[in-house]
Amino acid sequence: MSVGLFRFNGDIDDDKSSIVFSLNISSEKFYQKFWIKAILDTDIKLFKDGSKFTPEQVDIVINELYRLIKWCNNNLSGNDNFKMNSTLKELIKSIPEEAIKSNEPFYIF
């Protein structure tokens, strides 16, 4: 299993909606080992598994992602640091680009 960021073209519960954007965040194992600790240590409110955020909240999410980069640089090394940092940088680049395309919310699961 893995944790990802998704966006749908309509209501997530509507069988007719489909995924229009997705980005892998982490394997479940890596998320449990590192992301959860980082999220708790940095008091992240929006960018975590099971959450939903809107395009209007993207600035808050980007701020949270930068806090996670700082945590990552202070707490991880080697391949673990590289893996998490790479994902965070891709998210910081991709989320604002995607947010301007529609008013549909983003989901993390």
Secondary structure per residue as TSV (DSSP state, phi and psi in degrees):
chain	resnum	aa	ss	phi	psi
A	1	M	-	360.0	161.8
A	2	S	E	-146.6	169.4
A	3	V	E	-112.5	134.0
A	4	G	E	-141.1	168.4
A	5	L	E	-106.3	129.8
A	6	F	E	-133.8	156.3
A	7	R	E	-142.2	139.5
A	8	F	E	-117.1	157.0
A	9	N	S	-93.3	68.2
A	10	G	S	133.5	-168.4
A	11	D	-	-65.4	130.3
A	12	I	T	-59.0	-28.7
A	13	D	T	-87.8	-4.1
A	14	D	-	-85.1	124.7
A	15	D	T	-60.5	-21.9
A	16	K	T	-84.2	-13.8
A	17	S	-	-79.4	154.7
A	18	S	-	-137.7	163.2
A	19	I	E	-71.7	127.6
A	20	V	E	-110.9	-12.0
A	21	F	E	-153.4	136.2
A	22	S	E	-150.5	146.8
A	23	L	E	-146.7	124.7
A	24	N	E	-68.7	133.1
A	25	I	E	-96.9	-49.6
A	26	S	E	-170.0	156.9
A	27	S	E	-67.6	157.5
A	28	E	H	-60.1	-41.9
A	29	K	H	-62.4	-46.9
A	30	F	H	-66.3	-39.5
A	31	Y	I	-61.3	-47.1
A	32	Q	I	-63.4	-37.9
A	33	K	I	-76.0	-41.0
A	34	F	I	-119.5	-46.5
A	35	W	I	-63.0	-43.8
A	36	I	H	-61.3	-44.3
A	37	K	H	-61.7	-44.4
A	38	A	H	-61.2	-43.0
A	39	I	H	-63.7	-43.5
A	40	L	H	-68.0	-44.0
A	41	D	H	-65.4	-28.9
A	42	T	T	-104.9	7.8
A	43	D	T	56.3	45.2
A	44	I	-	-71.6	134.4
A	45	K	S	-107.3	-37.8
A	46	L	S	-103.2	-41.9
A	47	F	S	-90.4	82.8
A	48	K	S	-156.0	161.0
A	49	D	T	-55.1	133.4
A	50	G	T	89.4	4.1
A	51	S	-	-103.1	168.8
A	52	K	E	-136.4	137.8
A	53	F	E	-140.8	155.5
A	54	T	-	-101.3	165.5
A	55	P	G	-57.0	-30.4
A	56	E	G	-68.3	-19.0
A	57	Q	G	-99.0	5.0
A	58	V	H	-59.6	-39.7
A	59	D	H	-60.0	-39.5
A	60	I	H	-65.1	-44.7
A	61	V	H	-61.9	-43.5
A	62	I	H	-61.7	-41.5
A	63	N	H	-59.5	-42.9
A	64	E	H	-62.9	-39.8
A	65	L	H	-64.4	-37.9
A	66	Y	H	-65.8	-36.6
A	67	R	H	-64.3	-37.2
A	68	L	H	-67.9	-35.7
A	69	I	H	-61.9	-45.2
A	70	K	H	-60.2	-44.8
A	71	W	H	-59.9	-46.6
A	72	C	H	-57.4	-46.4
A	73	N	H	-66.0	-29.4
A	74	N	H	-87.0	-18.9
A	75	N	H	-123.2	-16.0
A	76	L	-	-120.4	155.6
A	77	S	-	-139.4	170.5
A	78	G	H	59.3	-141.0
A	79	N	H	-63.8	-34.5
A	80	D	H	-63.2	-43.6
A	81	N	H	-63.5	-45.8
A	82	F	H	-60.1	-46.3
A	83	K	H	-62.3	-48.5
A	84	M	H	-70.6	-42.7
A	85	N	H	-60.8	-43.8
A	86	S	H	-60.2	-44.0
A	87	T	H	-64.3	-45.4
A	88	L	H	-61.1	-42.0
A	89	K	H	-65.6	-38.5
A	90	E	H	-65.8	-39.8
A	91	L	H	-63.8	-43.8
A	92	I	H	-61.3	-34.8
A	93	K	H	-76.9	-44.8
A	94	S	H	-80.3	-37.2
A	95	I	H	-61.8	-49.6
A	96	P	H	-62.7	-36.9
A	97	E	H	-62.5	-40.4
A	98	E	H	-75.8	-34.7
A	99	A	H	-61.0	-32.7
A	100	I	T	-76.5	-8.5
A	101	K	T	-78.9	-28.1
A	102	S	-	-165.2	177.4
A	103	N	S	-95.2	4.1
A	104	E	-	-65.5	143.2
A	105	P	-	-74.5	165.3
A	106	F	E	-102.5	146.0
A	107	Y	E	-125.9	143.7
A	108	I	E	-118.9	119.9
A	109	F	-	-159.8	360.0
